[in-house]
Amino acid sequence: MKRDESPLLPLSRFTEAKQLGARITQLRQGLRLRQAEVAARAGLSRGTAILIEKGDPGRTLTQILRYVHVLAPEVTLQALLAGDVPALIALHARKLPQRIRSASKAELRELDF
């Protein structure tokens, strides 16, 4: 039987769990991997993967570490939380607006001033 320990957890820890889940999601998306594929490789159900990526504080540390290890074995939780992971940086760069056309010479001169 599962025990609900959420009343014992301060609100700030719930926020941290959500942030960790969001970073894990971003890492997976940055690597362009499907959630079901990562879950299967980690030996977890897709439902557990969904809860990990939502930041459910009821997931065990082992489940989270297995999931992250399958995504990127060399990435530490510290680096993941800091955003110092190339896949996260690449994902952020892909989401930046792209120029539709090249800047004209006049526009380039304006930028130099």
N, C-alpha and C positions, 0 to 999 in steps of 0.2 A: 504494500500500500504506500502510495506517495504521500508525503507530508508537505503541507503548504507552510513554508518558512518565511513567506513574504512579510508578515507582520513584524518579524524580527530584524528585517533589513532596513537600514535608513534610506530615505528617499535619494540621497546623493549616490548611494551604491546602485540603485536602480538606473539612474542616469548614466553611470559609468558602464553598466552592463549593456545599455542601449547603444552607447558609443562604440563599445567593442564589437557588438553585433553589426553595426553599420560599417565599421572598418573591414570586418571579415567579408561582408557583402561586396564592398568596393574592391577588395583584393580579388575576389572571385570574378567579378565583372571585368576588372583590369586584365586578368589573365584570359578572359573570354572563355570561361568554363561554365558548363551547365551545373546547376545545383544538384540534380539527381546523380550526375556522373561523379561529382566530388563526394557526395554522401556514400555512394556505393563503394568507392575506393577506400573511404575511411571506415567502412564497415558499420555505417549508421543508416537509419531509415531517412527518407526524405523529410518526414515530419520532424525528426530531430534536427536535421539541417536547417529547416525553416525556423525552428525555435532558437537555434544558435544564432542565425542571422538576424532574428528579431531582438536578440539580447536578453533572452529569457534567463533570469538568474538561477533557475532551477536546473540548468544543464551542468553537468559535472565538468570540472577542469580537464579531466582526461578526454571527454568528448570534444571539448573546444580545441585542445591541443592536437588531437588526432585530425580534426577537420582542417586546422591551419597547416599542419604538417603535410597533408595531402596536397593542399594548395601550393605551398612554397616551403619545402623542407628547411631552407636556410634562413627563413624569416623568424625572428623572435617576436614575442608579444610586445616587448618594449619598442622595437622598430615599427611594428604594425600600428601601435597606438600613436607613435610620434609621426607617422606618415612617411617614414624614411624607406619606403619600399618602391623600387622602380615601377612595378605594376600600378601602384596607386598614382604615382606621378604621371605615368602614361595615360591612365584613365582621365585624370584631371585635364591633361593637355588635349585629349580628344573631345572633351566637353566644352572647351573654350570656343568662342565664336571664330569662325574662319572667314578670312577675306574672300569676297566673291570675285574681285578683280584686283589686278596689280595696281599699286599706287602710281599716279602720273608723276612726271618729273617735277611739276609745280607743287604737288602734294608732298613729295619727298623733300623739296627745298624748304617748305613750311615747317616740316618736322625738324629740320636742322637748326632752326632759329629758336 
